[in-house]
Amino acid sequence: MSENNLFQLRLDHHRDELRKLYLGLYHDEKAFEYFLSMLERMYRERSLELRQWDHKRGSDPNWYRRNDILGTLMYVDCFKDNLRGIIDNLDYLEETGINYLHMMPLLTSPEGKNDGGYAVSDFRTVDPRLGSMDDLSELASKCHENNISLCLDFVMNHTSDEHEWARKA
């Protein structure tokens, strides 16, 4: 099945639920259609590796309910100083049986007024003290190679007053 068909099949399966949730919040059919077009564009821009993970998760919609998942929550700097340290110690996480890694805030936020990392000033940049986007990408790839799910903890409406959205508002 082609990538186009896979995306369309998943969208068709979840469209009614997405529509109900979206319109329940925003009450704007035109905005919902724009949202769907963004989903499709973002899907097409995802790496083949991530699209394969999407497919794997989609084929087992209750994957997160299984009892074979052992997760840990981690602040990068409290575990191994930076993302490189985590990459270099993935074997330790594997030895402990961890297969779900939930990373606490690691994106750029202003020094001194960062709300514990949640006052994000740039959602597309890792805090330089913790590493780089390349490091994060490598960590994700190595996690996936080792069958470890990676989750980043960030809240989109927790932005710094230095973020472009706040400045534009």
Secondary structure, DSSP 8 states (H G I E B T S, - for coil): --HHHHHHHHHHHHHHHHHHHHHHHH--HHHHHHHHHHHHHHHHHS-HHHHHHHHHHHHSTTGGGSTT--EEEE-HHHHHSSHHHHHHTHHHHHHTT--EEEE---EE--TT--GGGTSBSEEEEE-TTT--HHHHHHHHHHHHHTT-EEEE---TT-B-TTSHHHHH-
